[in-house]
Every structure is written in C-alpha cells, then in structure tokens.
Amino acid sequence: MLRGAPIAAKAKPLVVAWPNSFLKRAPAPSWPRSMATSPNNPPLAGRRILVSRPEPRAEETRQALEQAGACSRALPLIAIQPRTLDGRERSLIQELDNFRKIIAVSPNAARLLLEQADDWWPQWPVGLEWWGPGEGTARV
C-alpha cells in the first residue's frame, strides 16, 4: 500500500508555453459532412490518410480506413522487435510465480513478454493477473 499524501495533493499543475504555430486548429467538419452517411457515400470518401503505425497494426488500420472510403497508405516508421534480455531480466521471467500482477503497456509488450516467457513456462503460473490500458492489450 502506498503511503503519504494523496496523489492529487502532490500533483503540480503542468504549465507549458507553446509557440502559436502549434496552436492552429484543424478545420471542423461542416454540419452535413458530420452526419451519418449512406453506403453510396462512405464517411471517409475522398480523404487521403497516411498510417504510420508499426506492422501488423499499420495494415489492419489501413484496411479499415479503405473500407470506410479513404484512400490510405501504410508507412510504418518503427519496427517492434524483441530485444536480447540480460541475465537479470531472464531471471525475472523465470520468477514470474513470485508476482501477482503483470502490467503490459501495449499489445506488443504483452505479446513479446508471452513469447519470452514461453521458453521458461510451458504452463503459465497460477493466479497471475494481467493488466493493460485497452482492449487491444486485453485481446493478446
């Protein structure tokens, strides 16, 4: 259990002065364009969208945008790959049964941990809970 003042009492307001060039707003869609559309006029018809997510999510997102009528292209700017673990990190995976919770911050983080742990744990430790920020992580 954490002790001390509540987090709200410790939090300091974050004040950042951004140059005006960063404060330009994107044009808001007009009222008729923001309404529901028919199958003959998909919601993203005529829009050109560049998807910079890493694979395989870039292609999944690009296909979903195409189905919504957009002209989209995938340009994955980073590649998610496992890295070589050092001895201390390998020992943490070998000691997973000493933990009760795992927090995975993304679907890729969850997938890579499962792949690493598979070498050491043919059967997953009992009682270990996974926590994640969203549905994508939960699906892994």
Residue pairs with C-beta under 8 A, 6 or more apart in sequence:
4 10
37 43
37 45
41 69
42 67
42 68
42 69
43 68
43 69
44 65
44 68
44 69
44 70
45 69
45 70
46 69
46 71
47 69
47 70
47 71
48 70
48 71
48 72
49 65
49 70
49 71
49 72
49 73
50 72
50 73
50 75
51 58
51 61
51 62
51 65
51 72
51 73
51 74
51 75
52 58
52 75
52 76
52 77
53 61
53 74
53 76
54 76
54 77
54 78
54 79
54 80
54 108
55 74
55 76
55 79
57 107
58 74
58 75
58 76
59 74
61 72
61 74
62 72
62 73
62 74
65 72
66 72
80 108
80 112
82 112
82 115
82 116
85 93
85 116
90 120
93 113
93 116
93 117
93 120
93 121
94 120
96 102
96 117
96 120
96 121
96 125
96 128
97 125
97 126
97 128
99 125
99 128
100 127
100 128
100 129
101 128
101 129
101 130
101 131
102 113
102 128
102 129
102 130
102 131
103 130
103 131
103 132
104 110
104 113
104 130
104 131
104 132
104 137
104 140
105 132
105 133
105 137
106 132
106 133
106 136
106 137
107 136
107 137
107 139
107 140
109 137
110 130
110 132
110 137
110 140
111 140
114 140
117 124
130 138
132 138
132 140
